[in-house]
Amino acid sequence: MQHFFKKSLGQHFLVNKSILKKIVSLDEIKNKIIFEIGPGQGALTKEILQNNPKRLILIEKDKNLKKYLFKLQEKFKDTISLIDDDVLKVNLKDFNYKKIKIMSNLPYNIASTLIIKLIKNYDIIESMVLMVQKEVAERLSARVSTSFYSRLSVLIQLHAEVEKVFDVKPDNFNPRPKVESTVIKIIPYRKRKIHYDKLDNVLKISFKQRRKTIKNNLKEFFIDSEKKLLKCGIDPNSRPQDLKPIDFVKLSRVLI
Ligand code: SAM
């Protein structure tokens, strides 16, 4: 039976086998615990299985795709677990694995939100190989004082190394997306001593208006923010995009 693609779920299935193989070759899979987000009709799943993971946990929201995934699960009973749920509602730590890897052609509409949620689990994630919209890859890897530098760049770069590996043109998908994609590899750092929620709160407020000075973005929300900027060695008249990731860590420790 034909599958009707759901735009609302970012359904752009990869149809180029050599790209699927290339994605899978970017990480060691043998005997590892792999989570695949949005397996769809199982194109990437089949390539992952070829590399003998210890377990493969599939998280797919669209119940209409179950029939494709059930078939695979039957064939690989001892390896595959199928979770038919919204990945944004899943807590990776509930699975009780000490180390996991993530591989996915992400649904673009939730990519940034999901990556921010995933990176909170940096202590159990060994690596992530993800296909994202090219613009999201730019934001994830953007350096200070460049146009793509944002909350997402700072949050991710404080917790992980991000590598843009290769770009993928729209005609490798069915249906064809409007934008180009990029495959990225993210390797979380071990043992970060950053208070994640405090940092994220400071980032949300700091980047609220990029054209405003950092002083003006912060002043409504924090007591003595100008004094505290000076204490951290930050020019209160600089723009948020000119603060280095470490500056935001310092700020998150002193602002209340
Ligand atoms: N892995 C397949 C491939 O590469 O051809 C499909 C990738 S497609 C870009 C994204 C997949 O994520 C779709 O199967 C879609 O149904 C699923 N999806 C979208 N939102 C989701 C969510 N919140 N939780 C879990 N899966 C989701």
Residues whose N, C-alpha, C, O or C-beta is under 5 A from the ligand:
A	BS01	SAM	L9 G10 Q11 H12 F13 L14 I37 G38 P39 G40 Q41 A43 L44 I59 E60 K61 D62 D85 D86 V87 L88 N105 L106 P107
